[in-house]
Amino acid sequence: MDTVELDKKYVLPTYARADVEFVSGKNARLVDSNGKKYIDFTSGIGVVSVGHANERVNSAICKQLSNITHMSNLYYTAPQALAAQKIVEASGYDMMCFFGNSGAEANEGAIKIARKFGERDGEIKRYKIITLQHSFHGRTITTVKATGQESMHNYFGPFPDGFVYADNIAQVESLLDDHTCAVMIELVQGEGGVQPQNKEEVQSLEKLLKSKNILLIVDEVQTGAYRTGEFLASNVYEITPDIVTLAKGVGGGVPIGVVMTGLKEVFTYGDHGSTFGGNFLSATAACEVIDILSEYKKSGDLEITSIFFNQALEKFYSENKNLFTSKVGIGMMCGLRVKDADTLGKIIQSAKENGVMVLKAGKNTLRFLPPLTITKEEIDEGFKSLNRAISSM
Ligand SMILES: *Cc1c(COP(=O)(O)O)cnc(C)c1O
């Protein structure tokens, strides 16, 4: 049986997969099972931040695996301690880390910290967490409920109580009450449509929450690891959240999730745990990815790439205003709003046929999350293919 037949027979049908099977890649280039070549403007949904088959990451992983892969969190793991140091130092915050394996799991950790904080701190038990409409926080029962999209709450109940949705940042204040322990936001909503929040609004929310002793959780699962130009979007927005979650881009393709917080004493022995979290494999990958990206940032090359990519995207946008209504996003997390939702599917399909992979976000946004290390040649080639895709529609 070929891959498609095997998948259809043995893998549960939770994904409407595109009809393509990738077999190899190099930086922003991909090859499928027919030998056809593509430019990758998705980086596996913001994961392969340092490009496909990154030699430094692969060699660090291989070296580590030839010694030891896993021994659990019952013992010290040098790469985990190092990864925590690198993440905290890159963030510039006075925080500590907990390691899990995914974004949803990182958010679960954040919610547990906020709930325990709300239980202990103050006279009455505080448990409510305010999240935003069109947010996305994950697929576990709790993070599905934290996600402010009604369409995701159709089944699976009863859900954990205590999640309240604000239409936008400005509405949050009117929803705060004596039971509120935290507000959880994405600074640029990813799945919701590449929607950046307003910086002043976020900064005044931060002040308001501090004055009320309510925690600010920033879900940086998609925005983190230099996607928006700094290590965290929180750095771009010049705020200091109480809790930050990371995943996607941090491991360069190896599954890892991180919850980091300045509340260093809320969790104590036994409060949280993970079998795999931060093991030798994933933590080694994270260490190398962060080293690569922080050098890339320091050298100025990240900014050069981001400017070049955004100029190419702007040009593509201005030449196709019959299809697109606006360009959105920050850094290398970009989108084009498509005039009507039907056209979006056609663009993505035609792009694939013409050798460039792009993503959908929300109902009507064409989303671009290229590897941060994408080259000028790869960017030019990708937009050439996109132009071909549009003309052949
Ligand atoms: C992808 C994503 C998640 C979920 O991450 P998983 O690793 O799929 O569990 C959570 N929050 C945001 C903002 C995301 O983009």
The ligand as a Gaussian input file, in Angstrom:
#p B3LYP/6-31G(d) Opt

LIG

0 1
 C       -0.276000      26.009000      17.473000
 C       -0.735000      26.796000      18.640000
 C       -1.118000      26.164000      19.845000
 C       -1.192000      24.680000      19.976000
 O        0.052000      24.072000      19.870000
 P        0.161000      22.473000      19.730000
 O        1.637000      22.222000      19.734000
 O       -0.514000      22.087000      18.468000
 O       -0.512000      21.881000      20.921000
 C       -1.464000      26.977000      20.905000
 N       -1.451000      28.321000      20.817000
 C       -1.091000      28.947000      19.681000
 C       -1.072000      30.439000      19.644000
 C       -0.739000      28.212000      18.549000
 O       -0.402000      28.835000      17.424000

